[in-house]
Amino acid sequence: MNLGESSKRRRSFSPDRGSPKRGVLQPNKSNYLEWAVEDVCLFLRVQGLGKFEQLFRAAQLSGDVLPMLTERDLKKTGVRVLGDRLKLIKCINTLWQNPIDAKVFNDPIHGHIEMHPLLVRIIDTPQFQRLRFIKQLGGAYFVYPGASHNRFEHSIGVAHLAGQLVKALCGRQPELWINNRDILCVQIAGLCHDLGHGPFSHLFDGKFIPQRRKDKKWKHEDASLDMFDHLIASNGLEDVLLSYGLVLPEDVKFIKEQIRGRPTEGDGAGDGAKDWPYEGRSREKGFLYEIVANKRSGIDVDKWDYFARDCHHLGIRNNFDFERFLKFARVCQVGKRKLICTRDKEVGDLYNMFHTRITLHRRAYQHRVVNIIESMITEALVLADPHIQIVGKDMQICKISESIDDMEAYTKLTDNVFEQILNSPKPELQKAREILNNIVCRKLYKWIGQTQPEAGTEIKPEELSGEVAAVVPSTPLDIQFCAEDFIVNVVQMDYGMKGKNPINKVRFYCKSNPNVAFKIRKDQVSQMLPVRFTEQLIQVYCKKTDDQSVQAAQKLFVQWCINRNFSKPRDGDIVAPELTPLKTEWNNDNSDSDDSNPREDLQSSRRANGCKSKTRLFQ
């Protein structure tokens, strides 16, 4: 920063600005942005730093300049000793970190948390308030009665944790030169990272949009960036950002780059001199991009909040303690990059973190009933899409799927679309209305079974379309199926990096030398950790819900698993005891821990089902 230089983007450094009346000013409690030069000097005296008054007077440093001051700026003013410069920066930071007009939110996860006035201004906009009406876990609320929390409180929690982590790094390592602008930008990114979520969260961008906008590769992060721009422009917050010391457009770019997340290694995130992909911050502060959306290792405050929040509302134990990570986090130099690292003794806790992620997916996010309800909601939205009208910019009418191109229309699109369809008298919405009414009345599609492909084999959903219905029985059945009668859902389960171990991307330090980072291999941690870090689950549902159809569909499913060489369904011996013996490897049991007799179990199953022979019904 060029001290004393005027700029249209910043307030003037002039000493002629009005100041509070003498004798009334309480430096620690006043709005420092309104301080004149003498008020700043009074603050320095109160803090025991009066020996720097003359330097501040000479540089004409008023209160509105304080948030932008860096260590280099203080050096230019004549503060020659590094320790003195760090003391001044730390002292000035207390003004910003504890503003008198901050608001306190009582959060069930993090307790009483303070939000900076600028964050409150963003929260109090229609674009952010919209998140009150979007369920964090989409259709899971129809299965877990406690899963009623929304994107609104999650976003506030992420902003809080983002501030906690960046402030911890700032206090622990002053040499990183983390300033007020950095802290505020990181918090804003955490607050606004989910602005782009549509109705029922991931259902919208994961299931609905791919069906209705097949030509468009769209993720909710794309809408978050557009919605952030719309939020700033439509609420006139540019001047507010400037008033709190942010620099436009540099800091806005930094915020948006954090929301989008770090590019992959092949997109210019390497160590070369010319391949730094960001404009908001230089490589020296590249570690700041790992706080909100960490694409390098997957360890970020977004996960910390939704792990804790979702576990709390679902009634599932959270095995990861993010407060320990906050205590041990520090930045180390790794090649030409600076990365956020943690203590070597915390490696086990990080494996617990990713295990918690898998547990949440298995028990909640990919719960078999959750998935079928979300599939039914998606069907209803697809049917209703041409008939729902949303008023957008310049009074243009948008469909549900078109609203992602118009943030004014998208602001009006929330989970309320469910009720809008359910209660609509329009005849063209009848089919969609019937599907949603079946959800409300718990008339759901029927679960047929779950299987897995062979290890190392990756199945694409489009490969399985219509396959179950195409299985031909050797003897005629009373029930006839078509491809539309089945829903085949392919679920990808992993630690967040497909088949890779994310801990391999983490760097650790030891107590004896906290400035040197290193890797910790899996075999250095435990011999009981996962061998594979990804798998696929194939879930099959039937739209025909009568008992006869469901029983026939289950037998078709077992035969399909045999034909495709998939794993044996858990209830295969019960629903199709005449079929499971046909696949030899399904009946080989070499486990020392199993005391049961497979032959006796099979005979018992046949007797229970009235089967006397191994009649082959399907081919």
Secondary structure, DSSP 8 states (H G I E B T S, - for coil): --TT---TTS----TTS----TTT--TTTS-GGG--HHHHHHHHHHTT-GGGHHHHHHHT--GGGGGG--HHHHHHHT---HHHHHHHHHHHHHHHHS-TT-EEEEETTTEEEEE-HHHHHHHTSHHHHGGGGSBTTGGGGGT-TT---BHHHHHHHHHHHHHHHHHHHHHH-GGG---HHHHHHHHHHHHHTTTT-BTTBHHIIIIIHHHH-TT----HHHHHHHHHHHHHHHTT-HHHHHHTT--TTHHHHHHHHHHH----GGGT-SS-TT----SSS-GGGGGGGGSSS-TTTS--HHHHHHHHHHHHHHT------HHHHHHH-EEEEETTEEEEEEEGGGHHHHHHHHHHHHHHIIIIIT-HHHHHHHHHHHHHHHHHGGG--EE-GGG-EE-TTTGGG-HHHHTT-STHHHHHHHT---GGGHHHHHHHHHHHTT---EEEEEE---TT----GGGGTTHHHH--BSS--S----GGGEEEEEEEEESSSTTS-GGGG--EEETTEEEEEE---GGGT-TTS-S-SEEEEEEEEES--SHHHHHHHHHHHHHHHHHHT----TTHHHH-TTTGGGSGGGG----TT--S-HHHHHHHHHHHTT--S----B-
